Amino acid sequence: MQELLDILRCPETHQPFAIADAALIGDMNSKIKAGQLRNRGGKPVTDPIESGLLRQDRKFLYPIRNSIPVLLIDEAIPL
């Protein structure tokens, strides 16, 4: 996984990523379950997140679903 992290960059700012910790993912999934989370495109996030790529400035999380990072700017979740 580290090799992949070394290559991947934010599609918007080109900042590197780190893997989000379990506490952040748990918090995000609680908000998803409560219907309180929207992605950057303004759409409600309804599916739980298994993991995520945290942008270096910690402003956005790009979800990982089915072991695939979703690197679309509108799918990023504001923190």
Residue, then its C-alpha position, 0 to 999 in steps of 0.5 A: m500500500q505504501e508504494l501506491l501512496d507514494i504515487l497517488r496525489c490529490p487530483e485538485t492540489h497534487q498534495p500527497f495522501a495518508i491513510a485515514d486512521a480508524a477513529l476518523i473513518g468511524d466518525m465519518n461512518s457515524k455521520i453517514k448513518a445519521g444522514q449528516l455527511r455530504n461530499r464536495g459535490g453536495k450529494p449526501v454520502t449514503d454508503p459506509i466508507e471502508s477506508g480513505l485517503l486523507r489529503q496532506d492539509r487534512k481538508f478532504l478525505y477521498p473514500i476507498r470503496n471496494s479497495i479502490p480509491v475514488l479520486l474524483i474531486d466532487e466525491a471528496i468529503p470535506l473535513 
